[in-house]
Amino acid sequence: MITSKLTSKSQTTIPQAIRIALKLREGDELLYSLETEGRVVISRVPSAGDDPFAAFDEWDSEADRKAYANL
């Protein structure tokens, strides 16, 4: 189990092992999901750079999604 402490300003450092596992870099956004029994799941918000086809929005119509859905 990996732990970190909360500072007086409600800040914490994300441990290196977690940063590596989530492939976190400076400026990345984090997503917090509240689970049951006081648990929180932390995920990295995908950036536009994660999807190599994100720049091709001209091919992102409903017709295109239907045509290429089964590829």
Protein Blocks (a to p, Z undefined) as FASTA:
>chain_A
ZZddddfkopacddfklmmmnopaehiacdddddeehiacddddddfklpmklmmmmlmc
fklmmmmmmZZ
